Amino acid sequence: MRRYLTTTACAAVFLSTVPALAQTVNYGSLEDVFSEPVTTSATGKPQKVSEAPVNMEIITQDDIRRSGADNIPDVLQFLVGLDFRRSSFNDPELSIRGYDQPWNPRLLVLVNGRPVYEDFYGDVVWAAIPVQLDEIRQIEVVKGPNSALFGFNAASGVINIVTYDPLYDRANAVTLRTGTQALREGSAVATVHIGDTIGVRMSAGGMEADEFKVNDVPAENAVGLLHPMSGTFNIDGRWQVTPDVQFSLEGGAGTMKRNFPADETPEYDKTDTIRSRLSANTGIGLVDLDFYRNVWQINYLGSQAQHATDIADDFRASDLFKIGLSNSFRIGFEYKYNEAYGEFLSGSTDYYSTYSIGGMWNWDIAPGVSLTNALREDYLQLGFKGMVLPITGQTASSYDTSLNALSFNSGLVYSVSDEDVVRLMAARGFQLPSLDDLGQQIPVPGNSLDLGQPALKPTVVLNFEADYDHTFTRLGATLRSAVFRQNNNGLFGYDAGVPYQLGVNTVYQSANLGSSDETGVEIALKSASRAGFRWNVSYSYATITDHIDSGIAAGVYSTYAGSTPQNIVDFGIGYTLDRWEFDAQGRWQSKFLDYRFNAALGYVPVTIANYVTANAHVGFRVTDGVSLGLTVEQLEAEHLLERASIPVDRRIIVSTTVKF
């Protein structure tokens, strides 16, 4: 089989060549060999998407440019299997295969393999991620639980943002944007090479705009809305110390203002990060040592202002090696320490230490047949420093708890022919409670109390899936399809239980809720043309059945069946004519149930009607290095309610990009 022989040859070269083992991956060279985007994130070996042991989609830099979007969620919003909802101008949310919640703590987001979600809530603050669109090589979207392969908290899926490598690539660009909502936006990326062994990439960007119109928002929710803004900076360096050793050092900072999901009150977040990494080709394989620190400052500026600081330190060690020609192994250890303190915790400090071990075995059983198995064990020990409020009914010993989580991934890939690939997968992953879920203690005016639950158990996500890919050579298109069955056991939510009385106080406490089952189908057909005419169409169906415990209040954390659209159709069309690019993308989705927070009534159900939304982009290449763009988002409606929040206004964006 030509496909298998090409893949095997490339993987063998990658795993047997000393420089390839001793450095980050040269994606450009691998793409030249494969003639399409490749991934190494699932197993450590270069693979085509169809031959990876996971359900993965790759969004390329060309896709990003042609979308005309100015942020990562907007780039991904028309991808099959993803749910996209916008709460306000600067607060888009993505979820994979439903189960959308404010903050969406089920999704693991990585930048070059480093987690960038905010650990206190477990959410993704997209606008504060210190990455510019012009420095992204590709975005890998992995569907389903993948904790054993990708790490901590990959419950519903993974989004891995892969940037250009400063050692191999030259990413130099300046982009300016303006548009409706008084948009003012700019970014710059520059790469410097010192000889053949040192490369440094620097990037910075900022955005400021007006919030969408708030005429339809209840008065108690519209008080104090912020003007959305963001600003980020990042520097990423590689040093090829010897042919066998590479050292990386990266640092970044981000800040952003958004209006809070579900109740639209303001939030102001800041983040700082640093990462160092040492990779060495040794006699026992490719040894990788990786350390990062993420610091988040969370400022909730609503009617009752709250602040929290979250610090996460993470150290990972791994070894990737081969035994014979057919067996690749990866073993690893991870230690993570995460602590938070501030007003959300009434001045006390909650923390946990997590110890993780894992391993992966990729076995090429026969030509065109491979099996990948992975296991990971997480052990989390919770701790507490400071004073426990007497009105909570808890003591410091309440926080002396621990939990274990055993994850696995198993994927069989069978290349039936050069045109047909079948994948059979089983996976078990976990959503671990955040520090806010476990330890918040917030007195609320009126003898009320928001309280964490240190005895929370993690959500166990079990997924079984069958995928089939077919290449229509004459049509120049690829069909990708998936059928899956998923069970979520031990679901938990923030302020999810029915309020109960503790003395004179009304207590709202995080709680485990019950379970939920999902059955889904995804079908996508996409043209393979890189130039000229291009098109895509996809359909996804999901049905969810909840088994929520009695005594649990209905709301955003306990009504998953109603909150996930059953039917979604995505479509796109584009054409390149000399210096011009014309592209349009759209989505139709069926109705779903959402909840709006009301100060007097709590969470109030709101039905979001089925709707169609479509974006269009026109690009013109003035010279080889200068291009202009015009994007219209939400062509079909001036205002659109995507969730029970601020109505989304139509956006028009004009951009200029200079590459050098």
Secondary structure as UniProt FT lines:
FT   HELIX           2..16
FT   HELIX           18..21
FT   HELIX           27..34
FT   TURN            41..43
FT   HELIX           49..51
FT   STRAND          55..60
FT   HELIX           61..67
FT   HELIX           72..76
FT   TURN            77..78
FT   TURN            80..81
FT   STRAND          82..86
FT   TURN            89..90
FT   STRAND          92..96
FT   TURN            102..103
FT   TURN            105..106
FT   STRAND          107..111
FT   TURN            112..113
FT   STRAND          114..115
FT   TURN            119..122
FT   HELIX           126..128
FT   HELIX           133..135
FT   STRAND          136..143
FT   HELIX           147..150
FT   TURN            152..153
FT   STRAND          157..163
FT   TURN            166..168
FT   STRAND          173..179
FT   TURN            180..182
FT   STRAND          183..194
FT   TURN            195..197
FT   STRAND          198..208
FT   TURN            215..216
FT   HELIX           219..222
FT   TURN            223..224
FT   STRAND          229..242
FT   TURN            243..244
FT   STRAND          245..259
FT   TURN            261..263
FT   STRAND          266..282
FT   TURN            283..284
FT   STRAND          285..300
FT   STRAND          306..323
FT   TURN            324..326
FT   STRAND          327..342
FT   HELIX           343..345
FT   TURN            346..347
FT   STRAND          349..366
FT   TURN            367..368
FT   STRAND          369..385
FT   HELIX           390..392
FT   HELIX           396..399
FT   STRAND          402..415
FT   STRAND          420..431
FT   HELIX           435..439
FT   STRAND          441..444
FT   TURN            445..447
FT   STRAND          448..451
FT   TURN            454..455
FT   STRAND          459..472
FT   TURN            473..476
FT   STRAND          477..493
FT   TURN            494..495
FT   STRAND          500..502
FT   TURN            503..504
FT   STRAND          505..509
FT   STRAND          511..527
FT   STRAND          533..548
FT   TURN            550..551
FT   TURN            556..558
FT   HELIX           560..563
FT   STRAND          567..577
FT   TURN            578..579
FT   STRAND          580..589
FT   STRAND          592..598
FT   TURN            599..601
FT   STRAND          602..608
FT   STRAND          611..621
FT   STRAND          626..633
FT   TURN            635..636
FT   STRAND          639..640
FT   STRAND          648..649
FT   STRAND          651..659
//
